Amino acid sequence: MKNGKLLIIFFLFFSPLFGVDNQKLFECYQIFSQKKAELEAQAQNLIERQEAFESLKNTYMALMKKKEAELKKKQSEINATLQNIENEKKQIQDLITKNKKILQDIKNAKMNKITQSYAKMKAKNSALILENMNTKDAVNILQKLSPRTLSKIFAKMDPNKAALYTQILEGENNQSKNSPNP
């Protein structure tokens, strides 16, 4: 019994301490439960935000790929258009070159006919007409005449004009000799 009394005294003496400790443990447990619930809510919120971010990122990346594909398509269209323009430009240049050659051939044929006319004329008449022409046209005609016909025309021409035409013709001959052959 002595042990029983001792046990009761011990229980009465220490029971308030055990009660306080249980109360504190219960309060701590509640606080921890609340904090756990708050942390779980925050974690859920972060997961939702991360999912929203990933969705936004995926949408953005898909949009960027679409825009990039459109840009590449536009770029290839522009390149094709530029190539067409270059081809047309080349065709136009070729046509211009051909037309210039045809025009030059026509001018040469015309000049040959004119030159032939002057070659068939009497030297006195050719000299009078050439003296009254502008120098460039006269030299063009004289240049195509044979040396024999040219000498006959120069003999009937005013000596000053004949000397001028001779210098011009001589200058052109020197230039053609000095210039490289194409």
One Martini backbone bead per residue (centre of mass of N, CA, C, O) as a GRO file, in nm:
protein
  182
    1MET     BB    1   0.055   0.066  -0.017
    2LYS     BB    2   0.281   0.244  -0.021
    3ASN     BB    3   0.302   0.229  -0.329
    4GLY     BB    4   0.022   0.347  -0.393
    5LYS     BB    5   0.060   0.620  -0.256
    6LEU     BB    6   0.296   0.701  -0.421
    7LEU     BB    7   0.152   0.690  -0.691
    8ILE     BB    8  -0.063   0.905  -0.631
    9ILE     BB    9   0.124   1.132  -0.566
   10PHE     BB   10   0.271   1.130  -0.828
   11PHE     BB   11   0.022   1.177  -1.004
   12LEU     BB   12  -0.073   1.446  -0.873
   13PHE     BB   13   0.191   1.599  -0.915
   14PHE     BB   14   0.236   1.519  -1.242
   15SER     BB   15  -0.035   1.562  -1.402
   16PRO     BB   16  -0.023   1.860  -1.483
   17LEU     BB   17   0.221   1.817  -1.663
   18PHE     BB   18   0.092   1.615  -1.861
   19GLY     BB   19  -0.143   1.800  -1.950
   20VAL     BB   20   0.025   2.028  -2.070
   21ASP     BB   21   0.180   1.859  -2.270
   22ASN     BB   22  -0.068   1.761  -2.427
   23GLN     BB   23  -0.170   2.039  -2.503
   24LYS     BB   24   0.086   2.128  -2.657
   25LEU     BB   25   0.084   1.897  -2.856
   26PHE     BB   26  -0.191   1.959  -2.977
   27GLU     BB   27  -0.123   2.245  -3.074
   28CYS     BB   28   0.115   2.167  -3.251
   29TYR     BB   29  -0.043   1.978  -3.432
   30GLN     BB   30  -0.231   2.196  -3.542
   31ILE     BB   31  -0.015   2.381  -3.657
   32PHE     BB   32   0.110   2.170  -3.842
   33SER     BB   33  -0.149   2.116  -4.002
   34GLN     BB   34  -0.185   2.400  -4.108
   35LYS     BB   35   0.092   2.428  -4.246
   36LYS     BB   36   0.056   2.185  -4.426
   37ALA     BB   37  -0.192   2.296  -4.576
   38GLU     BB   38  -0.053   2.553  -4.678
   39LEU     BB   39   0.179   2.411  -4.832
   40GLU     BB   40  -0.004   2.243  -5.013
   41ALA     BB   41  -0.143   2.489  -5.144
   42GLN     BB   42   0.115   2.615  -5.254
   43ALA     BB   43   0.203   2.372  -5.420
   44GLN     BB   44  -0.050   2.365  -5.595
   45ASN     BB   45  -0.015   2.650  -5.705
   46LEU     BB   46   0.264   2.598  -5.836
   47ILE     BB   47   0.171   2.372  -6.022
   48GLU     BB   48  -0.039   2.542  -6.175
   49ARG     BB   49   0.161   2.757  -6.273
   50GLN     BB   50   0.348   2.563  -6.422
   51GLU     BB   51   0.134   2.458  -6.616
   52ALA     BB   52   0.066   2.734  -6.735
   53PHE     BB   53   0.351   2.795  -6.834
   54GLU     BB   54   0.381   2.549  -7.018
   55SER     BB   55   0.140   2.617  -7.194
   56LEU     BB   56   0.243   2.894  -7.285
   57LYS     BB   57   0.509   2.793  -7.400
   58ASN     BB   58   0.386   2.599  -7.611
   59THR     BB   59   0.223   2.814  -7.757
   60TYR     BB   60   0.461   2.996  -7.830
   61MET     BB   61   0.625   2.784  -7.988
   62ALA     BB   62   0.408   2.727  -8.198
   63LEU     BB   63   0.391   3.018  -8.301
   64MET     BB   64   0.689   3.043  -8.382
   65LYS     BB   65   0.687   2.812  -8.588
   66LYS     BB   66   0.470   2.935  -8.767
   67LYS     BB   67   0.617   3.201  -8.826
   68GLU     BB   68   0.872   3.071  -8.943
   69ALA     BB   69   0.731   2.930  -9.177
   70GLU     BB   70   0.616   3.186  -9.303
   71LEU     BB   71   0.889   3.325  -9.344
   72LYS     BB   72   1.010   3.110  -9.530
   73LYS     BB   73   0.795   3.131  -9.745
   74LYS     BB   74   0.837   3.430  -9.810
   75GLN     BB   75   1.136   3.406  -9.879
   76SER     BB   76   1.098   3.211 -10.117
   77GLU     BB   77   0.916   3.401 -10.279
   78ILE     BB   78   1.121   3.629 -10.302
   79ASN     BB   79   1.342   3.465 -10.441
   80ALA     BB   80   1.170   3.389 -10.686
   81THR     BB   81   1.115   3.679 -10.775
   82LEU     BB   82   1.409   3.761 -10.809
   83GLN     BB   83   1.473   3.550 -11.022
   84ASN     BB   84   1.267   3.650 -11.228
   85ILE     BB   85   1.385   3.932 -11.253
   86GLU     BB   86   1.664   3.844 -11.348
   87ASN     BB   87   1.568   3.696 -11.601
   88GLU     BB   88   1.424   3.939 -11.728
   89LYS     BB   89   1.669   4.121 -11.734
   90LYS     BB   90   1.836   3.942 -11.919
   91GLN     BB   91   1.637   3.943 -12.155
   92ILE     BB   92   1.642   4.246 -12.196
   93GLN     BB   93   1.945   4.272 -12.246
   94ASP     BB   94   1.943   4.089 -12.493
   95LEU     BB   95   1.747   4.261 -12.658
   96ILE     BB   96   1.913   4.517 -12.658
   97THR     BB   97   2.158   4.396 -12.797
   98LYS     BB   98   2.013   4.303 -13.052
   99ASN     BB   99   1.898   4.584 -13.129
  100LYS     BB  100   2.169   4.725 -13.156
  101LYS     BB  101   2.275   4.543 -13.378
  102ILE     BB  102   2.051   4.597 -13.579
  103LEU     BB  103   2.089   4.903 -13.588
  104GLN     BB  104   2.382   4.892 -13.682
  105ASP     BB  105   2.326   4.736 -13.941
  106ILE     BB  106   2.143   4.951 -14.060
  107LYS     BB  107   2.348   5.181 -14.058
  108ASN     BB  108   2.557   5.036 -14.229
  109ALA     BB  109   2.380   4.992 -14.476
  110LYS     BB  110   2.320   5.287 -14.518
  111MET     BB  111   2.616   5.377 -14.539
  112ASN     BB  112   2.687   5.196 -14.778
  113LYS     BB  113   2.491   5.327 -14.973
  114ILE     BB  114   2.606   5.608 -14.950
  115THR     BB  115   2.892   5.536 -15.025
  116GLN     BB  116   2.822   5.424 -15.303
  117SER     BB  117   2.714   5.686 -15.411
  118TYR     BB  118   2.981   5.846 -15.382
  119ALA     BB  119   3.151   5.650 -15.557
  120LYS     BB  120   2.967   5.706 -15.826
  121MET     BB  121   3.036   5.976 -15.826
  122LYS     BB  122   3.167   6.253 -15.887
  123ALA     BB  123   3.425   6.403 -15.729
  124LYS     BB  124   3.320   6.697 -15.735
  125ASN     BB  125   3.040   6.642 -15.608
  126SER     BB  126   3.132   6.500 -15.350
  127ALA     BB  127   3.305   6.734 -15.243
  128LEU     BB  128   3.079   6.947 -15.213
  129ILE     BB  129   2.899   6.789 -15.019
  130LEU     BB  130   3.109   6.721 -14.792
  131GLU     BB  131   3.181   7.020 -14.722
  132ASN     BB  132   2.864   7.075 -14.622
  133MET     BB  133   2.897   6.886 -14.404
  134ASN     BB  134   2.935   6.738 -14.134
  135THR     BB  135   3.220   6.604 -14.021
  136LYS     BB  136   3.128   6.327 -13.919
  137ASP     BB  137   2.971   6.231 -14.168
  138ALA     BB  138   3.198   6.267 -14.371
  139VAL     BB  139   3.399   6.072 -14.237
  140ASN     BB  140   3.222   5.820 -14.252
  141ILE     BB  141   3.225   5.811 -14.557
  142LEU     BB  142   3.532   5.829 -14.619
  143GLN     BB  143   3.615   5.572 -14.461
  144LYS     BB  144   3.464   5.369 -14.682
  145LEU     BB  145   3.639   5.443 -14.895
  146SER     BB  146   3.846   5.411 -15.128
  147PRO     BB  147   4.156   5.535 -15.190
  148ARG     BB  148   4.098   5.623 -15.481
  149THR     BB  149   3.837   5.784 -15.430
  150LEU     BB  150   3.947   5.965 -15.208
  151SER     BB  151   4.165   6.110 -15.380
  152LYS     BB  152   3.969   6.239 -15.581
  153ILE     BB  153   3.807   6.405 -15.374
  154PHE     BB  154   4.045   6.563 -15.245
  155ALA     BB  155   4.127   6.703 -15.516
  156LYS     BB  156   3.830   6.865 -15.527
  157MET     BB  157   3.883   6.987 -15.257
  158ASP     BB  158   3.928   7.178 -15.013
  159PRO     BB  159   4.229   7.185 -14.857
  160ASN     BB  160   4.136   7.229 -14.564
  161LYS     BB  161   3.928   7.000 -14.555
  162ALA     BB  162   4.114   6.773 -14.644
  163ALA     BB  163   4.308   6.802 -14.404
  164LEU     BB  164   4.105   6.752 -14.179
  165TYR     BB  165   4.008   6.472 -14.273
  166THR     BB  166   4.285   6.341 -14.269
  167GLN     BB  167   4.342   6.377 -13.966
  168ILE     BB  168   4.101   6.221 -13.866
  169LEU     BB  169   4.158   5.957 -14.013
  170GLU     BB  170   4.438   5.918 -13.890
  171GLY     BB  171   4.346   5.912 -13.593
  172GLU     BB  172   4.163   5.660 -13.624
  173ASN     BB  173   4.385   5.469 -13.720
  174ASN     BB  174   4.562   5.496 -13.465
  175GLN     BB  175   4.348   5.400 -13.263
  176SER     BB  176   4.298   5.117 -13.392
  177LYS     BB  177   4.597   5.025 -13.356
  178ASN     BB  178   4.615   5.077 -13.033
  179SER     BB  179   4.381   4.911 -12.993
  180PRO     BB  180   4.247   4.641 -12.883
  181ASN     BB  181   4.133   4.348 -12.978
  182PRO     BB  182   3.814   4.196 -12.943
   0.00000   0.00000   0.00000
